[in-house]
Amino acid sequence: MCVRDLQERKASQKARWLFGPLGHRRAWGLVGMAFLAILLCQAPILSQSITGDILGTIRDTSSAVVPGAEITLTAVETGTVLKTVSDGAGNYTFAQLKPGHYRLEVSNGGGSARRRFGTLSS
């Protein structure tokens, strides 16, 4: 047997395996498995998100917590403003923020506001 005959024989065997009596089922099964593999590989990619949280505790100069302080967070690039009020323990949270530069201002109602700048990076 020459090399060409062996190549033709292998090709014939592959065709019979794929398209023999049950070949159409096998072919659709392979297509289905490939489609499922693609879907499963995409799920982790789609579930990822790039966000972060800014949280903290407001304290005065004597390190006592400041409940009810007004906290304003401004995205420097977009000008988006978010506001919250510290809870009874002085805690505050800004959740699911996109990476970027932010300005944080804290006011306790009557006094002057304190400002801090920071970067939330991915």
C-alpha positions, 0 to 999 in steps of 0.5 A, a space after each residue: 500500500 502506498 502513502 496515498 492509499 493510506 491517506 484515502 483510507 483514513 479519510 474514508 474511515 473519518 467520513 464513515 465515523 462522522 457520517 455513517 449510520 449514526 453519523 448525523 447524530 454524532 455531527 450534531 452532537 459535536 456541534 452542540 458540544 462546541 456551542 456549549 463549550 463556547 457558552 461556558 467559556 463566555 460566562 466568566 467573562 460576562 460576569 466580571 465587572 470593574 467597580 469599586 467601593 469607597 467607604 470610611 468613618 467620619 471622625 472629628 479632631 478628638 477622634 469621636 465619630 460624627 453621625 449625620 455628617 453630609 458626604 459628597 462624592 464628585 467624579 472629577 472627569 464626569 462631574 457626577 455627584 453622589 451624596 450620603 449621610 454618615 450613620 450613627 457610628 459615623 460610617 458611610 459607603 459609596 458602592 459600585 463606582 467606576 475607576 477614576 478620580 474623585 473628590 470627597 467633601 465632608 460637612 457636619 452642617 454648621 462647620 466648614 467642609 473638608 475636601 479630599 482627592 483620591 483615585 479609584 483604580 482598577 
